[in-house]
Amino acid sequence: MFAFVKAFIAGFLAVLSFHQGTVWLLDFQGVIDATPWNMAPVPPFGVPAVISAALFGGLWGMLLWLLIRNALAAGYYVGAIILGAVFPSLVALTLVSWLKNGQDVEALVEGLTLPRIGVALAVNGAWGLGLAVFMRVMHPPR
């Protein structure tokens, strides 16, 4: 049970460092126009956007930890990057976009451009790597 608390903390910290660091890098390079570490309040509770993202990162961290915890050597990190890139990106680009914007399916599919998908995969893959690194520090293998 304590490992899941660590996984939540690792996912939270991975958003604040790896995820947002990648957003900063992509913004700095002109690939995207974004505000890393965005402190603007978001509904429904008015918490800063980066804290909201970090809380969801913690929840995703617990799920990802279930999937990678028994992986060995490089498979642990590669698995974290791939699964971290794919699952949160898929949910963010479909379900979250649909819930936030109330788009119909056609508008949602039209919004799935290769650059948008690539950025989501890069940012969330970086988050997955961050989760794996923080979990290795906080919960090393036996």
C-alpha positions in Angstrom: 0.0 0.0 0.0 2.8 2.4 0.9 4.2 1.9 -2.7 1.1 3.4 -4.1 1.5 6.5 -2.0 5.0 6.7 -3.3 3.7 6.2 -6.8 1.3 9.1 -6.3 4.1 11.3 -5.0 6.4 10.3 -7.9 3.7 11.0 -10.5 3.0 14.4 -8.9 6.7 15.3 -8.9 7.1 14.0 -12.4 4.5 16.5 -13.6 6.2 19.4 -11.9 9.7 18.5 -13.2 9.8 16.2 -16.3 6.4 17.0 -17.8 6.5 20.8 -17.2 10.2 20.8 -18.1 9.3 19.3 -21.5 6.5 21.9 -21.9 9.0 24.6 -21.2 11.6 23.2 -23.6 9.0 22.8 -26.4 7.7 26.4 -25.7 11.3 27.8 -25.6 12.1 26.1 -29.0 8.9 27.5 -30.5 7.3 24.1 -31.1 4.3 25.0 -29.0 2.8 28.1 -27.5 2.2 27.1 -23.9 2.8 28.4 -20.4 4.8 25.9 -18.3 4.1 25.8 -14.6 0.8 27.7 -15.3 -0.6 29.1 -12.0 -3.9 30.3 -13.6 -6.8 28.8 -11.6 -8.9 26.1 -13.4 -12.4 24.9 -12.6 -14.1 23.4 -10.7 -12.0 24.2 -7.6 -9.9 27.1 -8.8 -6.5 25.4 -8.1 -3.6 26.4 -10.3 -3.5 24.5 -13.6 -0.1 23.0 -12.8 -1.3 21.6 -9.5 -4.4 20.2 -11.1 -2.1 18.5 -13.7 0.2 17.2 -10.9 -2.8 15.7 -9.0 -3.8 13.8 -12.1 -0.2 12.9 -12.6 -0.2 11.3 -9.2 -3.3 9.3 -10.0 -1.9 8.2 -13.3 1.3 7.4 -11.4 -0.4 4.8 -9.3 -1.9 3.1 -12.4 1.4 3.2 -14.3 3.2 1.8 -11.3 0.9 -1.2 -11.4 2.0 -1.9 -15.0 5.8 -1.3 -14.7 6.7 -2.3 -11.1 7.9 -5.8 -12.1 9.8 -4.8 -15.2 13.5 -5.4 -15.2 16.5 -3.2 -16.3 15.9 -1.0 -19.3 12.4 -2.5 -19.8 11.3 -0.6 -16.7 12.3 2.8 -18.1 11.2 2.0 -21.7 7.9 0.7 -20.5 7.4 3.7 -18.4 8.1 6.1 -21.3 5.9 4.2 -23.8 2.9 3.6 -21.4 3.3 7.1 -19.9 3.2 8.5 -23.4 0.3 6.5 -24.8 -2.4 6.1 -22.1 -2.5 9.6 -20.7 -2.2 11.1 -24.2 -5.0 9.0 -25.5 -7.3 10.0 -22.6 -6.3 13.7 -22.8 -6.7 14.0 -26.6 -10.1 12.2 -26.6 -12.1 12.0 -23.3 -10.7 15.1 -21.7 -11.0 17.2 -24.8 -14.6 16.0 -25.3 -15.5 16.7 -21.7 -13.9 20.2 -21.6 -15.0 21.4 -25.0 -18.2 19.5 -25.5 -17.2 18.6 -29.1 -18.9 16.1 -31.2 -16.9 13.1 -32.4 -16.2 14.7 -35.9 -14.7 17.9 -34.4 -12.7 15.8 -31.9 -11.2 13.7 -34.7 -10.4 16.8 -36.8 -8.5 18.2 -33.8 -6.2 15.1 -33.7 -3.4 16.5 -35.8 0.0 14.9 -35.9 1.8 17.8 -34.2 -0.7 17.8 -31.4 -0.4 14.0 -31.0 3.4 14.3 -31.1 3.5 17.0 -28.4 1.2 15.0 -26.2 3.3 11.8 -26.6 6.6 13.7 -25.9 5.3 15.5 -22.8 3.6 12.5 -21.3 6.5 10.2 -22.2 8.8 12.5 -20.3 6.3 12.3 -17.4 6.5 8.5 -17.6 10.3 8.6 -17.5 10.1 11.0 -14.5 7.8 8.7 -12.7 10.1 5.8 -13.2 13.1 7.7 -12.0 11.4 9.0 -8.9 10.0 5.5 -8.1 13.5 4.0 -8.4 14.8 6.6 -5.9 11.9 6.3 -3.4 11.2 2.5 -3.9 14.3 0.7 -5.2 13.9 -2.9 -6.3 14.7 -5.5 -3.7 
